[in-house]
Amino acid sequence: MPAVAAILARYDRASLEAFLSVAIDLLDAMDGDPDVEDDDPSGDTLDISGEAPTDNGAEMYAIRPVYSVDQSRGPINEAEAHREHMRELLRH
């Protein structure tokens, strides 16, 4: 693995993310997307307005959660996501 780490260290995060996104899309085109949900054929958890109900009927925030190193503490941007969600509700 040190050889792989040395090669990957040459690139910035955005470049690696773009490469991985393309690689995953190519794999999905070859043999299907194992993560696609039956009730969401597009594979996107957010609908056109940026919200989708969860299993218990609550709406999801349009901002994706950001976690610190200790992921058991929950998202570190939860307050920001809630504020943005409330702004969106008031706009409609």
HELIX and SHEET records of a PDB file:
HELIX    1   1 PRO A    2  LEU A    8  1                                   7    
HELIX    2   2 ARG A   13  ASP A   31  1                                  19    
HELIX    3   3 GLN A   71  ARG A   73  5                                   3    
HELIX    4   4 GLU A   78  ARG A   91  1                                  14    
END                                                                             
